Amino acid sequence: MKNYLLFLLFLFIGCSNPDNTIEIYLLKSRAKNKYGISPDEFRKINTSIENEGFDIGRFSTVDTLNKKINFAGEFDIYESKLEDKPFISDEEIEYLDLKTNKIKFTESAAVKISSLRASMREGTQFVITNNKKPVFGGYFWNTFSSFGSDWNCISYVHNLKDHPEKEQYNHILYKGNGMGFWLNNQVDLNKYLKFLHALEESNKLKNR
């Protein structure tokens, strides 16, 4: 009987799910855009690229269908090489408000994000993990950038001390729309059910 109870205990421990630990990692090296071809390759078949008046950049690709530059497009979060330690810890992520699309971070996280000095054209790539497994990816994107991402973004303002306190810890999660207006574009989280579930299980989701 004792051995049977021990067996059940080990079975329960083995089958139980660990608590969700949601963390944000930066990448050791820039991940390539998943879609598009290089500007040089595109010029071999067509000389005209929309927005070519801008500095194209070494990481840009060209959407051949729309003849448009993708400065920061979708990348493979599963093949990305993450930093050894998280940039933002689980405790520093307070919640995602689905009504306003805002992510609330703690002060320590907000300061770290505001200190990012990424290229205005390229943003800073990140991957969100749940228990160390990638579930969501995108870019930290400076609100004052004249460029635009073509994938998921978390907005931020560089150098918090120059901005009102009420704006410091609110960051908008949105879907980039290239050079068009983007802050109101919602990310379709139904495409990221593992991410959504992790937030919900961790009580980090508002207005579900």
N, C-alpha and C positions, 0 to 999 in steps of 0.2 A: 504493500500500500504506500509506504514511504517513497519507494522508487517511482511509483506511478505518479505521485504528486510532484516529485522533482521533474519528471518528464513533462508534465503539463506546464510547470513553471517555465522550463526552458523553451517549450513550444510557444508559450505566450510572449516571452521576451523576444524570441526570434521573429514572430509574426507582427509584433507591434511596430507602428511607424514612429520614427524619432520626431521630436518637435521640429517644426519648420525653422530653419535658419536662413534668412534671406539676406544676401550680401551683394554689394556692387563691386565689381573688379574692373580695373583698367587693363589694357593689353600691353604685353611686352613689346609688341611690334604691330605696325599698322596692318589690319586685315584688308585684303583687296575687295573692291566692289564685286558683288556676286554677278552682276549683269552689266552688259555693255562691253565695248571694245576701246582700245586706247585711241586718243585723238589722232595719233600718227597713222594708225591703221584705217581710221575713218577717212582721213584725207586722201588716201589712195583710191577711194571709191567716190568721194564727194568732198568738195572744197568748202562747203558752207556748213558752219556749226552755229546754232543759236547761242547767244551770250559770249561769242568768242572775243568780244572786247575785254572780257575779264581775263585775269591770269588763270589759265586752265589748271595748272598744278600737276604734280607728278602722280597723284593718286586718282585723278579724275578719269572717268570713262564716258563714252558717248552712247546715248540711247539712239540706236540706228533708226528705229521706227519714227521717233519724233525729232531726230537730228538735234538732240539737246544734250548739254553737258550734265553729267551727274557728278557733282563735287564730292558728295558723301552719300553713297547708296547702301542698300542692304548688303550685309556681309554674313558669312557663316559663323554663327556663335559657337557651334560645336567644334569647329576646327581652330578657333581662335586660341592663341596662347595667352593665358591670363597671368597677371602678376601673381607672385607667391602669396601675398597678403591682400585682403580686401581693402579697397579704397574707402568704402562706406560699410560699417558694420550693421548687423541686424538691429542693434539697440538704437542706431542713429536714424533709422527709417521709421517714422511714426505712422503714416497712413497715406493711402491714395484715395482722394475724393472723386468718385465717378461723376458726380454732378458738375463739378468745376474743372475736372481734369488736373487738379493740382496735387502734387506730392509734397507732404510736409516732412521736412527733415529736422533733426535737432540742430542747435546752434553750431556744434562742432562739425557736423557734416556740411552745413551751409557754408561755413568758412572755408572748408577744404574745396568745395565745389567752386566757390567764387574766386579761389586762387588759381584756378586752371588758366594757363596761358596758351591755349591752343590757337592754331591758325583760324582766322575768321572764315576761311574758305573750307576748312576740313573738319573742324570740331574735334572733340575727344571721344573716341570710341569706348564703350563700356559694355559689360555683360553682367546681367543679374543672375545669380544662382540661388537655388533652393537646396539646402543641404549639399552644397558644392557642385550641383548639377545645373548647367546652363538652362535657363527658361525664358530669357528675354534679352534682346540686345538693342543697341542704338547709339546715340551720340549725345554728349553734353554739348549744348549749342548756345553760344553767346547771343543774348537778346538783341544786341546792337550790331550784329553781323549783317552786311549787305548781301551776303550769299545765303543759300538755302540748302538744307539737306533734302534727300529724297527718301528718308526712312524715319524710324522712330527717334524722337528727341526728347530730352529733358532740358528745358530752358534754364538759363541762369544769368545773373548779372555779375560782371567782373568787378571786384573790389567793393565789398558790401558797405564799407564805411562812408561811401559817397551817396548812399541811398537810404530812404526812410526805413525805419525799423520794421514797419508793417509789411514791407516787401521782401524782407531778408530771407524768410524761411519758406516762401511759397515758390515752387517750381512747377511749371506746366508740362505735363506729358502730352505730346502731340505727334501727329504724323506729318513729316516734312512734305512740302509741295514744290520742291525746286525753288525757283526765284519768285514764286507767287506768295500771297499771304498765307500764313501757316498756323498761327497760334490757335485758331478755332477748329483745326482739323483733328478729329478724335482718332486715336488708335483703335482699331478693331480688336479688342482684347479677346474676342471669341477665337481668334487665331492663336492665342497664347493661353490656353486653358490651364496649363500647369502653373503659369505665373499667377493667373487669376485665383486659382485654387489655393496656392501657397499664401497669398495675401489674405484671403478669406479665413483660412485656418489659423492664421497668426493674428487675427483681429486687427489687420492693417488696411481694411477696406471700409470706406464710408459710402452711404447712399447706394448700396447694392440694389 
